């Protein structure tokens, strides 16, 4: 759920390799969120298998070969769905936390 949303949103603007995705999530969240490799790479493979991401090998800025992931058209649609779900769930949680009557 939430990790999928974070990955899809992170890749909405440009293709990135796994390490860069983890770094971007950390930077975007002001280091509040850290995604361990043991969670990130299985999630990337799962999203790729679902057709939400496409991947190809290329060189990183340091010259190493890495698999770069990008959102597919299907992935962009899923991102919209994930954002809508997140907003709905967040609203529900906020109502509970604030003690809605």
Number of C-alpha atoms within 10 A of each C-alpha: 8 10 14 18 18 19 25 27 18 20 22 14 10 10 19 20 21 18 16 14 22 22 15 19 20 15 13 12 11 10 11 9 14 15 17 10 12 8 10 19 15 11 15 23 15 14 19 18 11 12 14 22 24 20 18 11 11 13 12 14 7 6 8 8 12 16 16 21 25 23 27 18 13 12 22 18 12 17 22 14 12 19 16 12 14 15 11 12 12 12 12 12 13 12 12 11 9 8 8 9 5
